[in-house]
């Protein structure tokens, strides 16, 4: 596993990158979920709608 970090001092933001090695089964599952995400439900869906109402969609 390789890890790289960069520090942006003006925003005090740390960006970290990691490489994961997945089995074929895990890779296929990950790609499937990214291409066909599950429907949002419950508190997460409510929180997103409240955020959009308060701050807009940008």
Secondary structure, DSSP 8 states (H G I E B T S, - for coil): --EEEEEETTTTEEEEEE-----HHHHHHHHHHHHS-----HHHHHHHHHHHHHH---
